[in-house]
Amino acid sequence: MPEEKVALVNGISMGGGASLMVPMTFSVVTEKVVCGEYLALTGDRFNRKELVAVGLETHFVPSEIPPQTWCVAADGATIDKLQGFIDFSCGGKIDCLLIQPGQACYEPNNPRAHASWCLDAYYRTYKTCDTLGTIVYIDPSYGDCLYI
């Protein structure tokens, strides 16, 4: 079975950098990509739309998470799974100080509230909402507990 290869491009990719995209199984780019392969000699550049047209881009991911979205615990997520995510993420993936006793996001002291805060902090850091979470468009912040 052939090995899958991925190119991740977030910015300028010229010459040799651009040529690395060609043999890859997947070329993942952001909106910041500017590419020139043979175009480096002319000074012209490909934008995202042109990269798709010539087959150099297979996937797109935004370089920034839009600030108007949050990741919170999904309704169907079990307490055991949510507690597991809290343990996983607070075990070195994110800073969980704000959900500790006496801190702004400690209350309500329950796994669903703490997991929602952890899921969003993880989302901000790693740009992915875990399968235990769901994307929402209404700010879940409350009182002094800010989801940022």
DSSP file (Angstrom, degrees, kcal/mol; ACC not computed):
  #  RESIDUE AA STRUCTURE BP1 BP2  ACC     N-H-->O    O-->H-N    N-H-->O    O-->H-N    TCO  KAPPA ALPHA  PHI   PSI    X-CA   Y-CA   Z-CA
    1    1 A M              0   0    0      0, 0.0     2,-0.0     0, 0.0     0, 0.0   0.000 360.0 360.0 360.0 130.3    0.0    0.0    0.0
    2    2 A P        -     0   0    0      0, 0.0     2,-0.3     0, 0.0     0, 0.0  -0.313 360.0-107.5 -68.3 149.2    1.5    3.4   -1.0
    3    3 A E        -     0   0    0      1,-0.1     2,-0.3    -2,-0.0    22,-0.1  -0.572  28.2-127.2 -77.4 134.7    2.4    5.8    1.8
    4    4 A E        -     0   0    0     -2,-0.3     2,-0.4    20,-0.1    20,-0.1  -0.657  27.1-166.6 -80.8 136.0    0.2    8.9    2.2
    5    5 A K        -     0   0    0     -2,-0.3    21,-2.2    18,-0.1    20,-0.9  -0.974   3.5-161.6-128.5 142.3    2.1   12.2    2.1
    6    6 A V  E     -a   26   0A   0     -2,-0.4     2,-0.5    19,-0.2    21,-0.2  -0.977   6.8-158.8-128.3 133.3    0.8   15.7    3.2
    7    7 A A  E     -a   27   0A   0     19,-2.6    21,-3.3    -2,-0.4     2,-0.5  -0.945   8.8-160.7-106.2 130.4    2.1   19.2    2.4
    8    8 A L  E     -a   28   0A   0     -2,-0.5     2,-0.5    19,-0.2    21,-0.2  -0.960  11.7-176.2-111.5 120.2    0.9   21.9    4.8
    9    9 A V  E     +a   29   0A   0     19,-2.9    21,-1.3    -2,-0.5    24,-0.2  -0.967  16.6 161.9-125.9 120.8    1.3   25.4    3.3
   10   10 A N        -     0   0    0     -2,-0.5     2,-0.3    19,-0.2    23,-0.1  -0.632  66.8  -8.1-136.0  74.4    0.6   28.6    5.2
   11   11 A G  S    S+     0   0    0     -2,-0.2    23,-2.1    19,-0.2     2,-0.4  -0.993 110.7   2.3 140.5-147.8    2.2   31.5    3.4
   12   12 A I  E     -c   34   0B   0     -2,-0.3     2,-0.4    21,-0.2    23,-0.2  -0.610  51.5-179.7 -82.6 131.4    4.6   31.9    0.5
   13   13 A S  E     +c   35   0B   0     21,-2.8    23,-2.2    -2,-0.4     2,-0.3  -0.919  14.7 162.5-132.2 105.5    5.8   28.8   -1.3
   14   14 A M  E >   -c   36   0B   0     -2,-0.4     3,-1.8    21,-0.2     4,-0.4  -0.842  50.0 -22.4-122.1 157.3    8.2   29.4   -4.1
   15   15 A G  T 3> S+     0   0    0     21,-1.5     4,-2.1    22,-0.4     3,-0.2  -0.167 132.9  11.7  53.5-120.0   10.6   27.3   -6.1
   16   16 A G  H 3> S+     0   0    0      1,-0.2     4,-1.1     2,-0.2    -1,-0.3   0.838 128.7  56.8 -61.3 -35.8   11.6   24.2   -4.2
   17   17 A G  H <4 S+     0   0    0     -3,-1.8     3,-0.5     1,-0.2     4,-0.5   0.918 109.4  45.4 -61.9 -43.4    8.9   24.7   -1.6
   18   18 A A  H >> S+     0   0    0     -4,-0.4     3,-1.4    18,-0.3     4,-0.7   0.873 107.0  58.6 -67.7 -36.9    6.2   24.7   -4.2
   19   19 A S  H 3< S+     0   0    0     -4,-2.1     3,-0.3     1,-0.3    -1,-0.2   0.745  96.0  64.1 -67.7 -20.4    7.7   21.7   -6.0
   20   20 A L  T 3< S+     0   0    0     -4,-1.1     4,-0.3    -3,-0.5    -1,-0.3   0.738  95.7  59.7 -71.6 -21.1    7.3   19.7   -2.7
   21   21 A M  T X4 S+     0   0    0     -3,-1.4     3,-0.9    -4,-0.5    -1,-0.2   0.828  91.7  70.1 -72.8 -31.5    3.5   20.1   -3.0
   22   22 A V  T 3< S+     0   0    0     -4,-0.7    -1,-0.2    -3,-0.3    -2,-0.2   0.902 100.5  39.2 -60.2 -51.1    3.3   18.3   -6.4
   23   23 A P  T 3  S+     0   0    0      0, 0.0    -1,-0.2     0, 0.0    -2,-0.1   0.537  92.6 110.8 -81.2  -1.6    4.1   14.7   -5.4
   24   24 A M    <   -     0   0    0     -3,-0.9   -18,-0.2    -4,-0.3     3,-0.1  -0.384  68.1-137.9 -74.7 147.6    2.1   14.8   -2.2
   25   25 A T  S    S+     0   0    0    -20,-0.9     2,-0.4     1,-0.2   -19,-0.2   0.903  94.2  22.7 -65.3 -41.6   -1.2   12.9   -1.8
   26   26 A F  E     -a    6   0A   0    -21,-2.2   -19,-2.6     2,-0.0     2,-0.5  -0.988  62.8-165.1-130.0 136.5   -2.7   15.9   -0.1
   27   27 A S  E     -a    7   0A   0     -2,-0.4    31,-2.3   -21,-0.2    32,-2.1  -0.952  14.0-168.4-120.2 108.6   -1.8   19.6   -0.3
   28   28 A V  E     +ab   8  59A   0    -21,-3.3   -19,-2.9    -2,-0.5     2,-0.3  -0.860  12.4 175.6-102.3 123.9   -3.4   21.5    2.6
   29   29 A V  E     -ab   9  60A   0     30,-2.1    32,-2.2    -2,-0.5     2,-0.2  -0.841  20.4-141.5-127.1 162.8   -3.3   25.3    2.3
   30   30 A T    >   -     0   0    0    -21,-1.3     3,-1.6    -2,-0.3   -19,-0.2  -0.599  41.0 -94.8-110.5 176.7   -4.6   28.3    4.2
   31   31 A E  T 3  S+     0   0    0      1,-0.3    17,-0.2    30,-0.2   -21,-0.1   0.622 120.2  67.5 -67.7 -11.1   -5.9   31.6    2.8
   32   32 A K  T 3  S+     0   0    0    -23,-0.1    -1,-0.3    15,-0.1   -22,-0.1   0.488  74.2 121.7 -86.7  -2.4   -2.4   33.0    3.3
   33   33 A V    <   +     0   0    0     -3,-1.6     2,-0.4   -24,-0.2    15,-0.3  -0.374  32.5 174.2 -69.6 136.0   -0.9   30.9    0.6
   34   34 A V  E     -c   12   0B   0    -23,-2.1   -21,-2.8    -2,-0.1     2,-0.4  -0.980  15.9-172.3-135.0 126.4    0.9   32.5   -2.3
   35   35 A C  E     +cD  13  46B   0     11,-2.0    11,-4.3    -2,-0.4     2,-0.3  -0.947  20.2 172.4-131.2 141.3    2.6   30.1   -4.6
   36   36 A G  E     +c   14   0B   0    -23,-2.2   -21,-1.5    -2,-0.4   -18,-0.3  -0.904   7.8 161.9-144.9 118.5    4.9   30.2   -7.6
   37   37 A E  S >  S-     0   0    0     -2,-0.3     3,-1.1   -23,-0.2   -22,-0.4   0.765  90.1  -3.2 -97.6 -91.4    6.5   27.1   -9.1
   38   38 A Y  G >  S+     0   0    0      1,-0.2     3,-1.2     2,-0.1     4,-0.3   0.682 126.8  76.7 -71.2 -15.8    7.8   27.9  -12.6
   39   39 A L  G >>> +     0   0    0      1,-0.3     4,-2.0     2,-0.2     3,-1.0   0.639  69.0  85.6 -69.7 -13.9    6.2   31.3  -12.1
   40   40 A A  G <45S+     0   0    0     -3,-1.1    -1,-0.3     1,-0.3    -2,-0.1   0.813  86.1  55.3 -59.2 -28.7    9.2   32.3   -9.8
   41   41 A L  G <45S+     0   0    0     -3,-1.2    -1,-0.3     1,-0.2    -2,-0.2   0.794 114.3  38.3 -73.5 -27.6   11.1   33.3  -13.0
   42   42 A T  T <45S-     0   0    0     -3,-1.0    -2,-0.2    -4,-0.3    -1,-0.2   0.654 104.7-121.6 -97.6 -17.9    8.3   35.7  -14.1
   43   43 A G  T  <5 +     0   0    0     -4,-2.0    -3,-0.2     1,-0.3     2,-0.1   0.362  69.4 131.4  89.1  -5.3    7.3   37.1  -10.7
   44   44 A D      < -     0   0    0     -5,-0.7    -1,-0.3     1,-0.0     2,-0.3  -0.404  40.7-156.0 -75.8 159.2    3.7   35.9  -11.2
   45   45 A R        -     0   0    0     -3,-0.1     2,-0.4    -2,-0.1    -9,-0.2  -0.972  13.6-125.6-137.6 151.1    2.0   34.0   -8.4
   46   46 A F  B     -D   35   0B   0    -11,-4.3   -11,-2.0    -2,-0.3     2,-0.2  -0.757  22.7-154.8 -88.6 139.8   -0.8   31.5   -8.0
   47   47 A N     >  -     0   0    0     -2,-0.4     4,-2.2   -13,-0.2     5,-0.2  -0.476  40.3 -86.4 -98.1-177.0   -3.6   32.4   -5.5
   48   48 A R  H  > S+     0   0    0    -15,-0.3     4,-2.0     1,-0.2     5,-0.2   0.911 127.6  51.4 -57.3 -45.9   -5.8   29.7   -3.8
   49   49 A K  H  > S+     0   0    0      1,-0.2     4,-2.0     2,-0.2    -1,-0.2   0.899 112.0  46.8 -60.8 -41.7   -8.3   29.5   -6.7
   50   50 A E  H  > S+     0   0    0      2,-0.2     4,-2.1     1,-0.2    -1,-0.2   0.849 107.2  57.6 -69.9 -34.1   -5.5   29.0   -9.2
   51   51 A L  H  <>S+     0   0    0     -4,-2.2     5,-2.2     1,-0.2     6,-1.2   0.899 108.6  46.5 -62.5 -39.4   -3.9   26.4   -7.0
   52   52 A V  H ><5S+     0   0    0     -4,-2.0     3,-1.1     4,-0.2    -2,-0.2   0.933 110.1  53.8 -65.1 -45.6   -7.1   24.4   -7.1
   53   53 A A  H 3<5S+     0   0    0     -4,-2.0    -2,-0.2     1,-0.3    -1,-0.2   0.856 113.2  41.6 -60.0 -37.6   -7.5   24.8  -10.9
   54   54 A V  T 3<5S-     0   0    0     -4,-2.1    -1,-0.3    -5,-0.1    -2,-0.2   0.446 115.9-113.3 -92.7   0.7   -4.0   23.4  -11.5
   55   55 A G  T < 5S+     0   0    0     -3,-1.1    -3,-0.2    -4,-0.5    -4,-0.1   0.638  83.2 118.3  83.6  14.5   -4.3   20.6   -9.0
   56   56 A L      < +     0   0    0     -5,-2.2     2,-0.5    -6,-0.2    -4,-0.2   0.696  69.1  58.1 -85.9 -18.4   -1.7   21.8   -6.4
   57   57 A E        +     0   0    0     -6,-1.2   -29,-0.2     1,-0.1    -2,-0.1  -0.944  48.4 164.8-113.5 130.5   -4.3   22.2   -3.6
   58   58 A T        +     0   0    0    -31,-2.3     2,-0.3    -2,-0.5   -30,-0.2   0.652  69.5  21.8-109.8 -25.6   -6.4   19.3   -2.4
   59   59 A H  E     -b   28   0A   0    -32,-2.1   -30,-2.1     2,-0.0     2,-0.4  -0.976  60.6-152.1-143.5 154.2   -7.7   20.8    0.9
   60   60 A F  E     +b   29   0A   0     -2,-0.3   -30,-0.2   -32,-0.2   -32,-0.1  -0.991  12.9 174.5-128.3 135.9   -8.2   24.1    2.6
   61   61 A V        -     0   0    0    -32,-2.2   -30,-0.2    -2,-0.4     2,-0.1  -0.996  35.6-112.6-133.1 140.6   -8.2   25.0    6.3
   62   62 A P        -     0   0    0      0, 0.0   -32,-0.1     0, 0.0     3,-0.0  -0.428  15.3-138.6 -69.3 147.1   -8.4   28.5    7.7
   63   63 A S  S    S+     0   0    0      1,-0.1     2,-0.4    -2,-0.1   -33,-0.0   0.726  89.5  36.8 -77.1 -20.8   -5.3   29.8    9.4
   64   64 A E  S    S-     0   0    0     63,-0.0    -1,-0.1     0, 0.0    60,-0.0  -0.970  85.0-120.2-129.6 144.8   -7.4   31.3   12.2
   65   65 A I        -     0   0    0     -2,-0.4     4,-0.0    59,-0.2    63,-0.0  -0.718  43.2-105.6 -79.1 130.2  -10.6   30.2   13.8
   66   66 A P    >   -     0   0    0      0, 0.0     3,-1.5     0, 0.0    -1,-0.1  -0.344  26.4-130.8 -55.3 134.7  -13.2   32.8   13.2
   67   67 A P  T 3  S+     0   0    0      0, 0.0    -2,-0.0     0, 0.0     0, 0.0   0.650  99.4  69.2 -67.4 -13.0  -13.7   34.6   16.6
   68   68 A Q  T 3  S+     0   0    0     71,-0.0     2,-0.3     2,-0.0    71,-0.0   0.269  88.4  77.7 -90.7  13.5  -17.5   34.2   16.5
   69   69 A T    <   -     0   0    0     -3,-1.5     2,-0.3    -4,-0.0    68,-0.2  -0.928  54.5-176.0-122.7 150.2  -17.4   30.4   17.0
   70   70 A W  E     -E  136   0C   0     66,-2.1    66,-2.8    -2,-0.3     2,-0.5  -0.941  21.4-133.2-137.1 157.7  -16.9   28.4   20.1
   71   71 A C  E     +E  135   0C   0     -2,-0.3     2,-0.3    64,-0.2    64,-0.2  -0.970  34.3 166.4-114.4 119.8  -16.6   24.6   20.8
   72   72 A V  E     -E  134   0C   0     62,-2.4    62,-2.5    -2,-0.5    44,-0.1  -0.837  46.2 -68.9-129.2 167.0  -18.7   23.4   23.8
   73   73 A A  E     -E  133   0C   0     39,-0.4    60,-0.3    -2,-0.3     2,-0.1  -0.310  53.3-122.1 -58.6 130.6  -19.8   20.0   25.1
   74   74 A A    >   -     0   0    0     58,-3.1     3,-1.6     1,-0.1    -1,-0.1  -0.427  18.6-117.8 -72.2 148.8  -22.3   18.3   22.8
   75   75 A D  T 3  S+     0   0    0      1,-0.3    -1,-0.1    -2,-0.1    -2,-0.1   0.848 113.3  50.4 -56.4 -37.0  -25.7   17.4   24.3
   76   76 A G  T 3  S+     0   0    0      2,-0.1     2,-0.3    56,-0.0    -1,-0.3   0.492  81.5 115.2 -84.0  -2.3  -25.1   13.7   23.7
   77   77 A A    <   -     0   0    0     -3,-1.6     2,-0.1    55,-0.2    55,-0.0  -0.510  65.4-127.9 -72.6 130.9  -21.6   13.6   25.3
   78   78 A T     >  -     0   0    0     -2,-0.3     4,-2.6     1,-0.1     5,-0.2  -0.394  14.6-118.9 -77.4 155.5  -21.6   11.4   28.4
   79   79 A I  H  > S+     0   0    0      1,-0.2     4,-2.8     2,-0.2     5,-0.2   0.891 114.9  54.0 -59.8 -40.7  -20.2   12.6   31.7
   80   80 A D  H  > S+     0   0    0      2,-0.2     4,-2.0     1,-0.2    -1,-0.2   0.922 110.7  45.1 -60.8 -44.6  -17.5    9.9   31.7
   81   81 A K  H  > S+     0   0    0      2,-0.2     4,-2.0     1,-0.2    -2,-0.2   0.905 113.4  50.3 -66.3 -41.1  -16.3   10.9   28.2
   82   82 A L  H  X S+     0   0    0     -4,-2.6     4,-2.3     2,-0.2    -2,-0.2   0.915 110.2  49.6 -63.9 -42.2  -16.4   14.6   29.2
   83   83 A Q  H  X S+     0   0    0     -4,-2.8     4,-2.6     1,-0.2    -1,-0.2   0.889 108.8  53.9 -63.3 -37.9  -14.4   13.9   32.3
   84   84 A G  H  X S+     0   0    0     -4,-2.0     4,-2.5    -5,-0.2    -1,-0.2   0.891 108.4  48.9 -61.8 -39.6  -11.9   11.9   30.2
   85   85 A F  H  X S+     0   0    0     -4,-2.0     4,-3.1     2,-0.2     5,-0.3   0.896 109.4  52.0 -68.1 -39.0  -11.5   14.9   27.9
   86   86 A I  H  X S+     0   0    0     -4,-2.3     4,-2.7     2,-0.2    -2,-0.2   0.950 112.3  46.1 -58.6 -48.6  -10.9   17.2   30.9
   87   87 A D  H  X S+     0   0    0     -4,-2.6     4,-0.5     2,-0.2    -2,-0.2   0.912 115.6  46.6 -60.8 -44.0   -8.2   14.8   32.2
   88   88 A F  H ><>S+     0   0    0     -4,-2.5     3,-0.7    -5,-0.2     5,-0.5   0.958 117.5  40.3 -63.0 -53.0   -6.6   14.6   28.8
   89   89 A S  I >X>S+     0   0    0     -4,-3.1     5,-2.5     1,-0.2     4,-1.0   0.874 116.4  48.5 -70.5 -36.7   -6.6   18.3   28.0
   90   90 A C  I 3<5S+     0   0    0     -4,-2.7    -1,-0.2    -5,-0.3     6,-0.2   0.545  92.0  83.1 -79.8  -5.0   -5.6   19.5   31.5
   91   91 A G  I <<5S-     0   0    0     -3,-0.7    -1,-0.2    -4,-0.5    -2,-0.1   0.081 130.7 -56.0 -84.6  24.9   -2.8   16.9   31.5
   92   92 A G  I <45S+     0   0    0     -3,-0.6    -2,-0.2     2,-0.5    -3,-0.1   0.308 118.9  94.6 123.6  -8.1   -0.6   19.3   29.5
   93   93 A K  I  <<S+     0   0    0     -4,-1.0     2,-0.3    -5,-0.5    -3,-0.2   0.886  96.7   7.0 -80.7 -39.7   -2.5   20.2   26.4
   94   94 A I  S   <S-     0   0    0     -5,-2.5     2,-0.7    31,-0.0    -2,-0.5  -0.903  81.5 -99.3-137.2 164.8   -4.1   23.4   27.7
   95   95 A D        -     0   0    0     -2,-0.3     3,-0.3     1,-0.1    -5,-0.1  -0.798  33.9-176.8 -87.3 114.7   -3.8   25.6   30.8
   96   96 A C    >   +     0   0    0     -2,-0.7     3,-1.5    -6,-0.2     4,-0.2   0.101  44.1 118.1-101.4  21.0   -6.8   24.7   33.0
   97   97 A L  G >   +     0   0    0      1,-0.3     3,-1.9     2,-0.2    -1,-0.2   0.877  68.7  61.7 -55.0 -40.8   -6.2   27.3   35.8
   98   98 A L  G 3  S+     0   0    0     -3,-0.3     7,-2.2     1,-0.3    -1,-0.3   0.647 101.9  51.1 -68.2 -14.0   -9.5   29.0   35.2
   99   99 A I  G <  S+     0   0    0     -3,-1.5    -1,-0.3     6,-0.1    -2,-0.2   0.259  88.7 106.4-104.1  13.1  -11.6   25.9   36.0
  100  100 A Q  S X  S-     0   0    0     -3,-1.9     3,-2.2    -4,-0.2     6,-0.3  -0.538  89.0 -73.4 -85.1 156.6   -9.7   25.3   39.4
  101  101 A P  T 3  S+     0   0    0      0, 0.0    -1,-0.1     0, 0.0     3,-0.1  -0.188 120.9  17.4 -51.5 135.0  -11.5   26.1   42.7
  102  102 A G  T 3  S+     0   0    0      1,-0.3     2,-0.1    -3,-0.1    -4,-0.0   0.345 101.5 116.0  85.6  -6.3  -11.8   29.8   43.3
  103  103 A Q  S X  S-     0   0    0     -3,-2.2     3,-1.6    -6,-0.1     4,-0.5  -0.471  81.1 -98.2 -96.2 169.2  -11.2   30.8   39.7
  104  104 A A  T 3  S+     0   0    0      1,-0.3    41,-0.3    -2,-0.1    40,-0.2   0.752 119.0  36.8 -59.2 -31.7  -13.6   32.5   37.2
  105  105 A C  T 3  S+     0   0    0     -7,-2.2    -1,-0.3     1,-0.1    -6,-0.1   0.210  86.7  97.3-110.6  15.4  -14.8   29.3   35.5
  106  106 A Y    <   +     0   0    0     -3,-1.6     4,-0.2    -6,-0.3    -1,-0.1   0.919  65.5  98.9 -69.5 -43.0  -14.9   26.9   38.4
  107  107 A E        +     0   0    0     -4,-0.5     2,-0.1    -3,-0.2    38,-0.1  -0.757  67.2  46.0 -91.9 138.5  -18.6   27.4   39.0
  108  108 A P  S    S-     0   0    0      0, 0.0     2,-1.8     0, 0.0     6,-0.1   0.458  88.4-151.7 -72.6 138.2  -20.8   25.6   38.1
  109  109 A N        +     0   0    0     -2,-0.1    -2,-0.1     4,-0.1    -3,-0.1  -0.574  51.2 111.6 -83.9  81.9  -18.6   22.8   39.4
  110  110 A N  S  > S-     0   0    0     -2,-1.8     4,-2.4    -4,-0.2     5,-0.3  -0.989  75.7-112.0-150.1 155.7  -19.7   20.0   37.1
  111  111 A P  H  > S+     0   0    0      0, 0.0     4,-2.9     0, 0.0     5,-0.2   0.835 112.9  55.6 -58.8 -35.6  -18.0   18.0   34.3
  112  112 A R  H  > S+     0   0    0      2,-0.2     4,-2.0     1,-0.2   -39,-0.4   0.931 112.1  42.1 -65.6 -44.3  -20.2   19.4   31.5
  113  113 A A  H  > S+     0   0    0     -3,-0.2     4,-1.9     2,-0.2    -1,-0.2   0.927 118.5  45.1 -67.1 -45.3  -19.4   23.1   32.3
  114  114 A H  H  X S+     0   0    0     -4,-2.4     4,-2.4     1,-0.2    -2,-0.2   0.900 112.9  50.9 -66.6 -39.7  -15.7   22.3   32.8
  115  115 A A  H  X S+     0   0    0     -4,-2.9     4,-3.4    -5,-0.3     5,-0.2   0.888 106.9  54.7 -65.9 -37.6  -15.5   20.2   29.7
  116  116 A S  H  X S+     0   0    0     -4,-2.0     4,-2.1    -5,-0.2    -1,-0.2   0.929 110.0  46.3 -60.1 -44.1  -17.1   23.0   27.7
  117  117 A W  H  X S+     0   0    0     -4,-1.9     4,-2.4     2,-0.2    -2,-0.2   0.928 115.5  46.4 -64.0 -43.7  -14.4   25.4   28.8
  118  118 A C  H  X S+     0   0    0     -4,-2.4     4,-2.7     2,-0.2     5,-0.2   0.908 110.0  53.1 -64.8 -43.2  -11.7   22.8   28.1
  119  119 A L  H  X S+     0   0    0     -4,-3.4     4,-2.3     1,-0.2    -1,-0.2   0.907 112.0  45.6 -59.5 -41.8  -13.2   22.0   24.6
  120  120 A D  H  X S+     0   0    0     -4,-2.1     4,-2.5    -5,-0.2    -2,-0.2   0.910 112.2  49.7 -70.4 -40.8  -13.1   25.6   23.7
  121  121 A A  H  X S+     0   0    0     -4,-2.4     4,-1.8     2,-0.2    -2,-0.2   0.902 113.2  47.8 -62.3 -39.7   -9.6   26.2   25.0
  122  122 A Y  H  X S+     0   0    0     -4,-2.7     4,-3.5     2,-0.2     5,-0.4   0.904 110.2  53.0 -64.7 -42.4   -8.5   23.2   23.0
  123  123 A Y  H  X S+     0   0    0     -4,-2.3     4,-1.6    -5,-0.2    -2,-0.2   0.896 109.9  47.8 -58.9 -43.8  -10.3   24.5   20.0
  124  124 A R  H  < S+     0   0    0     -4,-2.5    -1,-0.2     2,-0.2    -2,-0.2   0.874 119.2  39.8 -66.1 -37.8   -8.5   27.8   20.2
  125  125 A T  H  < S+     0   0    0     -4,-1.8    -2,-0.2    -5,-0.2    -3,-0.2   0.925 130.4  23.5 -79.1 -47.2   -5.1   26.1   20.6
  126  126 A Y  H  < S-     0   0    0     -4,-3.5    -3,-0.2     2,-0.2    -2,-0.2   0.413  95.4-126.6-106.7   0.1   -5.3   23.3   18.2
  127  127 A K  S  < S+     0   0    0     -4,-1.6     2,-0.3    -5,-0.4    -4,-0.2   0.816  75.0 103.6  59.7  33.9   -8.0   24.6   15.8
  128  128 A T        -     0   0    0     -6,-0.4     2,-0.7    -5,-0.1    -2,-0.2  -0.988  64.3-140.1-146.0 137.6  -10.2   21.5   16.1
  129  129 A C        -     0   0    0     -2,-0.3     6,-0.1    -6,-0.1    -9,-0.1  -0.870  33.0-124.3 -96.7 115.6  -13.4   20.8   18.0
  130  130 A D    >   -     0   0    0     -2,-0.7     3,-2.2   -11,-0.2    -1,-0.0  -0.072  24.6-105.9 -55.1 158.1  -13.2   17.3   19.5
  131  131 A T  T 3  S+     0   0    0      1,-0.3    -1,-0.1     3,-0.0    -2,-0.0   0.678 120.7  63.0 -63.5 -17.2  -16.0   14.9   18.7
  132  132 A L  T 3  S+     0   0    0    -51,-0.1   -58,-3.1   -59,-0.1    -1,-0.3   0.594 102.0  66.5 -78.9 -10.8  -17.4   15.4   22.2
  133  133 A G  E <   -E   73   0C   0     -3,-2.2     2,-0.3   -60,-0.3   -60,-0.2  -0.522  65.9-150.8-107.7 173.0  -18.0   19.0   21.3
  134  134 A T  E     -E   72   0C   0    -62,-2.5   -62,-2.4    -2,-0.2     2,-0.4  -0.990  25.7-111.8-140.9 146.3  -20.2   21.0   19.0
  135  135 A I  E     -E   71   0C   0     -2,-0.3     2,-0.3   -64,-0.2   -64,-0.2  -0.633  36.3-173.7 -79.7 132.0  -19.6   24.4   17.3
  136  136 A V  E     -E   70   0C   0    -66,-2.8   -66,-2.1    -2,-0.4     3,-0.0  -0.897  24.6-154.5-124.4 157.8  -21.8   27.2   18.6
  137  137 A Y  S    S+     0   0    0     -2,-0.3     2,-0.5   -68,-0.2    -1,-0.1   0.318  74.4  81.9-113.5   4.2  -22.3   30.8   17.4
  138  138 A I  S    S-     0   0    0    -68,-0.1   -68,-0.1     2,-0.0    -2,-0.0  -0.960  91.3-108.9-112.0 127.4  -23.5   32.3   20.7
  139  139 A D        -     0   0    0     -2,-0.5    -2,-0.1     1,-0.2   -71,-0.0  -0.331  23.1-158.4 -57.0 119.3  -20.7   33.2   23.2
  140  140 A P        +     0   0    0      0, 0.0    -1,-0.2     0, 0.0     5,-0.1   0.413  49.4 127.8 -82.4   3.9  -21.0   30.8   26.1
  141  141 A S        -     0   0    0      6,-0.2     2,-0.3     3,-0.0     5,-0.2  -0.216  36.4-175.3 -57.5 149.7  -19.2   33.2   28.5
  142  142 A Y  B >   -F  145   0D   0      3,-2.2     3,-2.7     0, 0.0    -1,-0.0  -0.989  48.5 -32.6-149.4 142.3  -20.9   33.9   31.7
  143  143 A G  T 3  S-     0   0    0     -2,-0.3   -38,-0.1     1,-0.3   -39,-0.0  -0.219 128.0 -19.9  50.1-126.8  -20.1   36.3   34.6
  144  144 A D  T 3  S+     0   0    0    -40,-0.2     2,-1.0    -3,-0.1    -1,-0.3   0.454 115.1 102.8 -89.2  -1.7  -16.3   36.6   34.9
  145  145 A C  B <   -F  142   0D   0     -3,-2.7    -3,-2.2   -41,-0.3     2,-0.5  -0.731  56.1-172.1 -86.7 104.5  -15.8   33.3   33.0
  146  146 A L        -     0   0    0     -2,-1.0     2,-1.0    -5,-0.2   -41,-0.1  -0.846  21.4-148.6-104.5 130.1  -14.8   34.4   29.5
  147  147 A Y              0   0    0     -2,-0.5    -6,-0.2     1,-0.2    -2,-0.0  -0.826 360.0 360.0 -92.5  99.4  -14.4   32.0   26.6
  148  148 A I              0   0    0     -2,-1.0    -1,-0.2   -78,-0.0   -78,-0.0   0.350 360.0 360.0-132.4 360.0  -11.7   33.6   24.5
